[in-house]
Amino acid sequence: YTEENTLSLHDALPILLHLLPASLYALLGAHFWHSRWHAPTRAPRQGLLPWERGLMLAALAAHGIALHNVFFSPEGIRFGFSLALSLMLWLAMLFYWIESLYARLEGLQTLAMPVAAVCALLPAFFPGQHLLENAHSPLFRAHFVVAMLAYSLFTLAALHAMLMAMAERSLHSARLTCAIAALPPLLTMETLLFRLIGIAFVLLTLTVGSGILFSEALFDKAFRFDHKTVFAIISWLLFGSLLVGRHAWGWRGKKAQYWTLAGFIALMLAYVGSRFVAEVLLGRTA
């Protein structure tokens, strides 16, 4: 009886570790939905309250512990589509938490929390059996960290672009919620969007460039043009074209939002999409 209970608890522990941050994110998402998104426009404008900031930090800490638990194993460092999504959202939410100290973006947390809740829970059901090769190499670790930072910043940029699209639609229909009314001017939001994209593009350039130029040192195999590389380059071209268009022709508004989302989708297909097909649809771990 004791052994069975111990085994059952051992099996349930990983799920509980992921369920805790997912529950906190979901709780915060529901709170922000009712207190910000659907609050009347006459409600006082405010940033994150101290207890909201503290609860979000607790969710981030729990999420980080859960990721560490599944990421590192006796066999090596595990990775897969669910861990990639979970790590991206963890970093994106951490960047948002830091950014919220300086800018007030009331609607972004309402969009981000449900996505973070789902992604925090995914590794409990799809832990990912793919082991990262050359994980001991400092060069590979630097490549991996830069890639994840780029993915997370582009995730935040995509959420930001969606928020801008919703704000524009609300302004045109003259139906403002408290969250929309509390947002900075669209031009300010656009400046923040391109700042995110600019930093993320530099990181993506380093990721793609190092993967192409130093493939043998990073992955112990010669560079090859596979679907991951193709989608990564397509994403790089889309974001690069957007930045050039912004600088040369003043691209903004819906055009900037569409290009941002298109580049983000291509970036997701580069790794997350290919790992999802391999792990879930094809059942491969290599």
C-alpha positions in Angstrom: 0.0 0.0 0.0 2.8 2.4 0.9 4.8 1.6 -2.2 1.7 2.1 -4.4 1.0 5.5 -2.8 4.6 6.5 -3.2 4.6 5.5 -6.9 1.3 7.3 -7.4 2.7 10.5 -5.8 5.9 10.2 -7.8 3.8 10.0 -11.0 1.5 12.8 -10.0 4.3 15.2 -8.9 5.3 16.4 -12.4 1.7 17.2 -13.3 1.2 19.0 -10.0 4.4 21.1 -10.6 3.0 22.2 -13.9 -0.6 22.6 -12.7 0.5 25.1 -10.0 1.8 27.8 -12.4 -0.9 27.1 -14.9 -3.6 27.6 -12.2 -1.9 30.9 -11.1 -1.8 32.2 -14.7 -5.4 31.2 -15.2 -6.5 32.9 -12.0 -4.6 36.1 -12.9 -6.1 35.9 -16.4 -9.6 35.7 -15.1 -8.9 38.5 -12.6 -7.5 40.8 -15.3 -10.4 40.0 -17.6 -13.0 41.1 -15.1 -11.1 43.9 -13.4 -9.5 45.5 -16.6 -10.9 44.3 -19.8 -14.6 44.5 -18.9 -14.3 47.3 -16.4 -16.1 50.5 -17.3 -13.9 53.2 -19.0 -14.6 55.5 -16.0 -12.6 53.1 -13.7 -9.4 54.7 -12.5 -6.3 53.9 -14.7 -3.7 51.9 -12.9 -0.8 49.6 -13.5 -0.2 46.3 -11.8 -1.1 46.4 -8.1 1.5 45.2 -5.6 -0.4 42.0 -4.9 -0.9 41.3 -8.7 2.8 41.8 -9.3 3.6 39.5 -6.4 1.2 36.8 -7.6 2.6 37.0 -11.1 6.1 36.7 -9.7 5.0 33.6 -7.8 3.6 32.1 -11.0 6.9 32.8 -12.8 8.9 31.2 -10.0 6.6 28.1 -10.0 6.8 27.9 -13.8 10.6 28.1 -13.7 10.8 25.3 -11.1 8.5 23.1 -13.2 10.6 23.8 -16.3 13.8 23.0 -14.5 12.4 19.7 -13.2 11.5 18.4 -16.7 14.2 20.1 -18.7 17.1 18.4 -16.8 17.2 14.6 -16.5 19.8 12.0 -15.6 20.1 11.1 -19.4 20.8 14.7 -20.4 18.8 17.9 -21.3 15.4 17.1 -22.7 13.7 19.4 -25.2 10.7 19.3 -27.5 7.8 21.3 -28.8 6.0 21.6 -25.4 9.1 22.6 -23.6 10.0 25.1 -26.3 6.5 26.7 -26.0 6.6 26.7 -22.2 10.1 28.2 -22.0 9.2 30.9 -24.6 6.1 31.9 -22.6 8.0 31.9 -19.4 10.6 34.2 -20.8 8.0 36.4 -22.5 6.1 36.7 -19.2 9.3 37.5 -17.4 10.1 40.3 -19.9 6.5 41.6 -19.6 6.8 41.7 -15.8 10.0 43.7 -16.1 8.6 45.9 -18.8 5.5 46.6 -16.7 7.7 48.4 -14.2 8.3 51.1 -16.8 5.2 51.0 -19.2 1.5 50.4 -18.5 0.0 48.0 -20.9 -3.3 47.0 -19.3 -4.6 44.7 -22.0 -1.5 42.6 -22.7 -1.7 40.6 -19.5 -5.2 39.6 -20.3 -4.1 38.2 -23.6 -0.9 36.6 -22.3 -2.1 34.9 -19.2 -4.4 32.2 -20.8 -1.6 31.4 -23.4 0.9 31.1 -20.5 -1.5 28.9 -18.6 -1.8 26.4 -21.5 1.9 26.4 -22.3 2.9 25.9 -18.6 0.7 22.8 -18.5 1.8 21.3 -21.8 5.1 19.6 -20.6 3.1 17.6 -18.1 1.4 15.7 -20.9 4.1 16.0 -23.6 7.4 16.0 -21.6 9.6 15.6 -24.7 12.0 12.7 -24.9 14.3 14.4 -27.4 17.7 14.8 -25.9 19.7 17.9 -27.0 23.0 16.9 -28.6 26.2 18.8 -27.6 24.3 20.3 -24.6 27.7 20.3 -22.7 29.2 22.6 -25.4 29.5 26.3 -24.3 29.0 27.3 -27.9 25.8 25.3 -28.2 24.5 26.6 -24.9 25.1 30.2 -26.1 23.3 29.4 -29.4 20.4 27.9 -27.5 20.0 30.7 -25.0 20.1 33.4 -27.8 17.5 31.4 -29.8 15.1 31.1 -26.9 15.5 34.9 -26.1 14.7 35.7 -29.7 11.6 33.4 -29.7 10.3 34.9 -26.4 10.7 38.5 -27.6 8.9 37.7 -30.9 6.2 36.0 -28.8 5.8 39.2 -26.8 5.8 41.2 -30.1 3.1 39.0 -31.6 0.9 39.5 -28.5 1.6 43.2 -28.6 0.6 43.4 -32.3 -2.7 41.5 -31.5 -3.4 44.0 -28.7 -2.8 46.9 -31.1 -5.2 45.4 -33.6 -7.9 45.1 -30.9 -7.2 48.6 -29.7 -7.6 50.0 -33.3 -10.8 48.1 -33.8 -12.2 49.4 -30.5 -11.3 52.9 -31.3 -13.0 52.7 -34.8 -16.1 51.2 -33.3 -16.1 53.7 -30.4 -16.5 50.8 -27.9 -13.8 51.3 -25.3 -13.1 49.1 -22.3 -11.0 50.2 -19.3 -8.0 48.2 -20.6 -8.1 49.8 -24.1 -8.8 53.3 -22.6 -5.8 52.9 -20.3 -3.4 52.0 -23.1 -0.7 54.5 -24.3 -1.3 56.2 -27.6 -1.0 53.8 -30.6 2.1 55.6 -31.8 3.8 54.9 -28.5 2.7 51.2 -28.7 4.0 51.0 -32.2 7.4 52.4 -31.0 7.5 49.7 -28.4 6.5 47.0 -30.9 9.4 47.9 -33.2 11.8 48.1 -30.3 10.9 44.5 -29.4 11.2 43.4 -33.0 14.5 45.2 -33.5 16.1 43.5 -30.4 14.6 40.1 -31.3 15.8 40.5 -34.9 19.4 40.9 -33.8 19.1 37.8 -31.7 17.4 35.9 -34.5 20.2 37.0 -36.9 22.8 35.6 -34.4 20.8 32.4 -34.1 20.4 31.8 -37.9 23.9 33.0 -38.7 25.6 30.8 -36.1 23.5 27.8 -37.1 24.6 28.2 -40.8 28.2 29.1 -40.3 29.1 26.9 -37.3 26.8 23.9 -37.9 29.6 21.3 -37.3 30.8 22.9 -34.1 27.2 23.3 -32.8 25.6 20.1 -34.0 28.4 17.8 -35.0 27.1 17.7 -38.6 27.4 19.7 -41.8 24.9 22.3 -42.5 21.9 21.2 -44.5 18.9 23.0 -45.9 16.0 21.3 -44.0 12.5 22.6 -43.3 13.6 24.1 -40.0 16.3 26.2 -41.7 13.9 27.2 -44.5 11.2 28.5 -42.1 13.8 30.2 -39.9 15.2 32.1 -42.9 11.7 33.0 -44.1 10.9 34.4 -40.7 14.2 36.3 -40.7 13.4 37.7 -44.2 9.9 38.8 -43.1 11.1 40.6 -40.0 14.0 42.1 -41.8 11.7 43.4 -44.6 9.4 44.8 -41.9 12.2 46.7 -40.3 13.5 48.0 -43.7 9.9 49.0 -44.6 9.5 50.8 -41.4 12.8 52.8 -41.8 12.4 53.4 -45.6 8.7 53.9 -46.1 7.3 54.4 -42.6 5.3 51.1 -42.5 2.9 51.1 -39.6 -0.6 50.2 -38.5 -2.2 47.0 -39.9 0.7 46.4 -42.3 3.2 46.2 -39.4 0.8 44.0 -37.4 0.3 41.5 -40.3 4.0 41.3 -41.1 4.7 40.7 -37.4 2.2 37.9 -37.1 3.4 36.3 -40.4 7.0 36.4 -39.3 6.0 34.9 -35.9 4.0 32.0 -37.5 7.0 31.2 -39.8 9.3 31.2 -36.7 6.9 28.8 -34.8 6.9 26.4 -37.8 10.7 26.5 -37.8 11.1 24.5 -34.6 7.9 24.1 -32.6 5.9 22.9 -35.6 8.5 20.4 -36.8 9.0 19.0 -33.3 5.2 18.7 -32.8 4.9 16.7 -36.1 7.9 14.5 -35.1 6.8 13.9 -31.4 3.0 13.9 -31.5 2.0 12.9 -35.1 5.0 10.6 -36.0 5.9 9.5 -32.5 9.7 10.1 -33.0 12.0 11.2 -30.3 15.2 11.8 -32.3 
